Amino acid sequence: MSHWDADVIVVGAGVAGSSAALLLGQEGYRVLLLDRATFPRHKTCGEGIMPEGVAILAS
């Protein structure tokens, strides 16, 4: 068994989970992002991101 030190655990690395993990990390939190799928995966997602969200992810 492995051990990780994290302030926040985000379950699900889709658009919402990845965005939450990114923003929390930028605020200084130690984030553990978990997903049951292996990456890269062949799942199209993100086509519904609004321009404001794209700007946040790009920063």
N, CA, C and O atoms as a GROMACS GRO file, in nm:
protein
  236
    1MET      N    1   0.085  -0.118   0.000
    1MET     CA    2   0.000   0.000   0.000
    1MET      C    3   0.089   0.124   0.000
    1MET      O    4   0.192   0.128   0.068
    2SER      N    5   0.050   0.222  -0.075
    2SER     CA    6   0.123   0.348  -0.082
    2SER      C    7   0.063   0.450   0.014
    2SER      O    8  -0.051   0.436   0.058
    3HIS      N    9   0.142   0.552   0.044
    3HIS     CA   10   0.096   0.658   0.134
    3HIS      C   11   0.120   0.792   0.067
    3HIS      O   12   0.229   0.819   0.017
    4TRP      N   13   0.017   0.876   0.065
    4TRP     CA   14   0.029   1.010   0.009
    4TRP      C   15  -0.015   1.111   0.113
    4TRP      O   16  -0.109   1.086   0.190
    5ASP      N   17   0.052   1.224   0.117
    5ASP     CA   18   0.008   1.336   0.199
    5ASP      C   19  -0.066   1.433   0.110
    5ASP      O   20  -0.009   1.484   0.014
    6ALA      N   21  -0.191   1.458   0.141
    6ALA     CA   22  -0.271   1.550   0.060
    6ALA      C   23  -0.366   1.626   0.151
    6ALA      O   24  -0.415   1.572   0.251
    7ASP      N   25  -0.391   1.750   0.116
    7ASP     CA   26  -0.491   1.829   0.186
    7ASP      C   27  -0.630   1.797   0.132
    7ASP      O   28  -0.729   1.800   0.206
    8VAL      N   29  -0.636   1.766   0.002
    8VAL     CA   30  -0.763   1.744  -0.066
    8VAL      C   31  -0.749   1.624  -0.158
    8VAL      O   32  -0.648   1.610  -0.227
    9ILE      N   33  -0.849   1.538  -0.160
    9ILE     CA   34  -0.856   1.429  -0.257
    9ILE      C   35  -0.973   1.457  -0.349
    9ILE      O   36  -1.086   1.473  -0.304
   10VAL      N   37  -0.945   1.463  -0.479
   10VAL     CA   38  -1.049   1.484  -0.579
   10VAL      C   39  -1.068   1.351  -0.651
   10VAL      O   40  -0.973   1.296  -0.706
   11VAL      N   41  -1.190   1.300  -0.651
   11VAL     CA   42  -1.221   1.173  -0.716
   11VAL      C   43  -1.290   1.202  -0.848
   11VAL      O   44  -1.398   1.260  -0.851
   12GLY      N   45  -1.227   1.160  -0.956
   12GLY     CA   46  -1.279   1.182  -1.090
   12GLY      C   47  -1.197   1.288  -1.162
   12GLY      O   48  -1.193   1.404  -1.120
   13ALA      N   49  -1.131   1.248  -1.270
   13ALA     CA   50  -1.042   1.338  -1.342
   13ALA      C   51  -1.102   1.385  -1.474
   13ALA      O   52  -1.031   1.406  -1.572
   14GLY      N   53  -1.234   1.401  -1.474
   14GLY     CA   54  -1.298   1.461  -1.590
   14GLY      C   55  -1.277   1.612  -1.588
   14GLY      O   56  -1.188   1.662  -1.519
   15VAL      N   57  -1.358   1.681  -1.662
   15VAL     CA   58  -1.344   1.827  -1.670
   15VAL      C   59  -1.359   1.892  -1.532
   15VAL      O   60  -1.276   1.974  -1.493
   16ALA      N   61  -1.463   1.856  -1.460
   16ALA     CA   62  -1.488   1.920  -1.330
   16ALA      C   63  -1.381   1.884  -1.228
   16ALA      O   64  -1.329   1.972  -1.160
   17GLY      N   65  -1.348   1.756  -1.217
   17GLY     CA   66  -1.247   1.714  -1.120
   17GLY      C   67  -1.110   1.770  -1.150
   17GLY      O   68  -1.039   1.814  -1.059
   18SER      N   69  -1.070   1.768  -1.277
   18SER     CA   70  -0.940   1.822  -1.315
   18SER      C   71  -0.933   1.971  -1.290
   18SER      O   72  -0.831   2.023  -1.245
   19SER      N   73  -1.042   2.041  -1.320
   19SER     CA   74  -1.046   2.186  -1.296
   19SER      C   75  -1.037   2.216  -1.148
   19SER      O   76  -0.965   2.306  -1.106
   20ALA      N   77  -1.111   2.141  -1.068
   20ALA     CA   78  -1.107   2.161  -0.923
   20ALA      C   79  -0.966   2.135  -0.869
   20ALA      O   80  -0.915   2.212  -0.788
   21ALA      N   81  -0.904   2.026  -0.914
   21ALA     CA   82  -0.769   1.994  -0.869
   21ALA      C   83  -0.670   2.102  -0.909
   21ALA      O   84  -0.583   2.140  -0.830
   22LEU      N   85  -0.682   2.152  -1.031
   22LEU     CA   86  -0.593   2.258  -1.079
   22LEU      C   87  -0.607   2.384  -0.995
   22LEU      O   88  -0.507   2.440  -0.950
   23LEU      N   89  -0.730   2.427  -0.973
   23LEU     CA   90  -0.752   2.550  -0.897
   23LEU      C   91  -0.708   2.536  -0.752
   23LEU      O   92  -0.650   2.628  -0.695
   24LEU      N   93  -0.736   2.421  -0.692
   24LEU     CA   94  -0.692   2.399  -0.554
   24LEU      C   95  -0.540   2.397  -0.544
   24LEU      O   96  -0.483   2.451  -0.450
   25GLY      N   97  -0.475   2.335  -0.641
   25GLY     CA   98  -0.329   2.333  -0.644
   25GLY      C   99  -0.271   2.472  -0.657
   25GLY      O  100  -0.170   2.504  -0.595
   26GLN      N  101  -0.334   2.554  -0.739
   26GLN     CA  102  -0.287   2.692  -0.756
   26GLN      C  103  -0.304   2.774  -0.629
   26GLN      O  104  -0.234   2.873  -0.608
   27GLU      N  105  -0.397   2.733  -0.544
   27GLU     CA  106  -0.417   2.801  -0.416
   27GLU      C  107  -0.325   2.747  -0.307
   27GLU      O  108  -0.330   2.793  -0.193
   28GLY      N  109  -0.241   2.651  -0.341
   28GLY     CA  110  -0.143   2.601  -0.245
   28GLY      C  111  -0.180   2.472  -0.175
   28GLY      O  112  -0.103   2.424  -0.091
   29TYR      N  113  -0.294   2.414  -0.207
   29TYR     CA  114  -0.332   2.288  -0.147
   29TYR      C  115  -0.254   2.174  -0.211
   29TYR      O  116  -0.222   2.178  -0.330
   30ARG      N  117  -0.223   2.072  -0.131
   30ARG     CA  118  -0.163   1.950  -0.185
   30ARG      C  119  -0.279   1.862  -0.228
   30ARG      O  120  -0.359   1.818  -0.145
   31VAL      N  121  -0.289   1.836  -0.358
   31VAL     CA  122  -0.406   1.770  -0.416
   31VAL      C  123  -0.368   1.632  -0.468
   31VAL      O  124  -0.267   1.615  -0.535
   32LEU      N  125  -0.452   1.534  -0.436
   32LEU     CA  126  -0.442   1.400  -0.494
   32LEU      C  127  -0.563   1.382  -0.584
   32LEU      O  128  -0.676   1.384  -0.537
   33LEU      N  129  -0.540   1.365  -0.714
   33LEU     CA  130  -0.646   1.348  -0.812
   33LEU      C  131  -0.653   1.202  -0.851
   33LEU      O  132  -0.556   1.146  -0.901
   34LEU      N  133  -0.768   1.139  -0.827
   34LEU     CA  134  -0.787   0.996  -0.854
   34LEU      C  135  -0.892   0.975  -0.962
   34LEU      O  136  -0.991   1.048  -0.968
   35ASP      N  137  -0.868   0.876  -1.046
   35ASP     CA  138  -0.966   0.836  -1.146
   35ASP      C  139  -0.950   0.687  -1.170
   35ASP      O  140  -0.838   0.636  -1.166
   36ARG      N  141  -1.057   0.618  -1.195
   36ARG     CA  142  -1.048   0.474  -1.214
   36ARG      C  143  -0.996   0.437  -1.352
   36ARG      O  144  -0.952   0.324  -1.373
   37ALA      N  145  -1.002   0.529  -1.446
   37ALA     CA  146  -0.956   0.503  -1.583
   37ALA      C  147  -0.807   0.527  -1.595
   37ALA      O  148  -0.748   0.602  -1.517
   38THR      N  149  -0.746   0.462  -1.692
   38THR     CA  150  -0.606   0.490  -1.723
   38THR      C  151  -0.600   0.605  -1.822
   38THR      O  152  -0.696   0.629  -1.895
   39PHE      N  153  -0.490   0.676  -1.823
   39PHE     CA  154  -0.476   0.792  -1.911
   39PHE      C  155  -0.357   0.771  -2.003
   39PHE      O  156  -0.260   0.707  -1.961
   40PRO      N  157  -0.358   0.821  -2.123
   40PRO     CA  158  -0.473   0.891  -2.182
   40PRO      C  159  -0.584   0.793  -2.214
   40PRO      O  160  -0.559   0.675  -2.240
   41ARG      N  161  -0.705   0.841  -2.211
   41ARG     CA  162  -0.819   0.756  -2.243
   41ARG      C  163  -0.890   0.812  -2.365
   41ARG      O  164  -0.875   0.930  -2.398
   42HIS      N  165  -0.966   0.729  -2.427
   42HIS     CA  166  -1.036   0.768  -2.550
   42HIS      C  167  -1.178   0.812  -2.517
   42HIS      O  168  -1.275   0.748  -2.557
   43LYS      N  169  -1.189   0.920  -2.444
   43LYS     CA  170  -1.318   0.975  -2.406
   43LYS      C  171  -1.317   1.122  -2.442
   43LYS      O  172  -1.233   1.199  -2.395
   44THR      N  173  -1.410   1.160  -2.525
   44THR     CA  174  -1.420   1.300  -2.562
   44THR      C  175  -1.493   1.375  -2.452
   44THR      O  176  -1.605   1.339  -2.416
   45CYS      N  177  -1.430   1.477  -2.401
   45CYS     CA  178  -1.496   1.563  -2.304
   45CYS      C  179  -1.430   1.699  -2.310
   45CYS      O  180  -1.317   1.713  -2.358
   46GLY      N  181  -1.499   1.797  -2.263
   46GLY     CA  182  -1.446   1.931  -2.265
   46GLY      C  183  -1.505   2.018  -2.374
   46GLY      O  184  -1.475   2.137  -2.381
   47GLU      N  185  -1.588   1.959  -2.458
   47GLU     CA  186  -1.646   2.040  -2.564
   47GLU      C  187  -1.747   2.141  -2.512
   47GLU      O  188  -1.789   2.230  -2.586
   48GLY      N  189  -1.786   2.127  -2.387
   48GLY     CA  190  -1.883   2.219  -2.330
   48GLY      C  191  -1.821   2.325  -2.241
   48GLY      O  192  -1.894   2.393  -2.168
   49ILE      N  193  -1.691   2.342  -2.244
   49ILE     CA  194  -1.626   2.441  -2.158
   49ILE      C  195  -1.651   2.580  -2.215
   49ILE      O  196  -1.628   2.606  -2.333
   50MET      N  197  -1.697   2.668  -2.129
   50MET     CA  198  -1.722   2.805  -2.169
   50MET      C  199  -1.589   2.880  -2.183
   50MET      O  200  -1.489   2.838  -2.125
   51PRO      N  201  -1.586   2.989  -2.259
   51PRO     CA  202  -1.461   3.064  -2.279
   51PRO      C  203  -1.393   3.106  -2.148
   51PRO      O  204  -1.270   3.107  -2.140
   52GLU      N  205  -1.472   3.140  -2.047
   52GLU     CA  206  -1.414   3.178  -1.918
   52GLU      C  207  -1.337   3.060  -1.857
   52GLU      O  208  -1.231   3.078  -1.798
   53GLY      N  209  -1.392   2.940  -1.873
   53GLY     CA  210  -1.325   2.821  -1.822
   53GLY      C  211  -1.196   2.792  -1.896
   53GLY      O  212  -1.097   2.751  -1.835
   54VAL      N  213  -1.197   2.812  -2.026
   54VAL     CA  214  -1.076   2.792  -2.106
   54VAL      C  215  -0.967   2.888  -2.060
   54VAL      O  216  -0.850   2.850  -2.049
   55ALA      N  217  -1.004   3.012  -2.033
   55ALA     CA  218  -0.907   3.112  -1.987
   55ALA      C  219  -0.847   3.072  -1.852
   55ALA      O  220  -0.727   3.088  -1.831
   56ILE      N  221  -0.929   3.020  -1.762
   56ILE     CA  222  -0.880   2.976  -1.631
   56ILE      C  223  -0.784   2.860  -1.647
   56ILE      O  224  -0.677   2.858  -1.586
   57LEU      N  225  -0.821   2.761  -1.729
   57LEU     CA  226  -0.734   2.646  -1.749
   57LEU      C  227  -0.604   2.684  -1.818
   57LEU      O  228  -0.500   2.622  -1.793
   58ALA      N  229  -0.608   2.785  -1.904
   58ALA     CA  230  -0.487   2.828  -1.975
   58ALA      C  231  -0.391   2.905  -1.886
   58ALA      O  232  -0.272   2.912  -1.915
   59SER      N  233  -0.443   2.963  -1.776
   59SER     CA  234  -0.356   3.045  -1.690
   59SER      C  235  -0.270   2.963  -1.597
   59SER      O  236  -0.193   3.018  -1.519
   0.00000   0.00000   0.00000
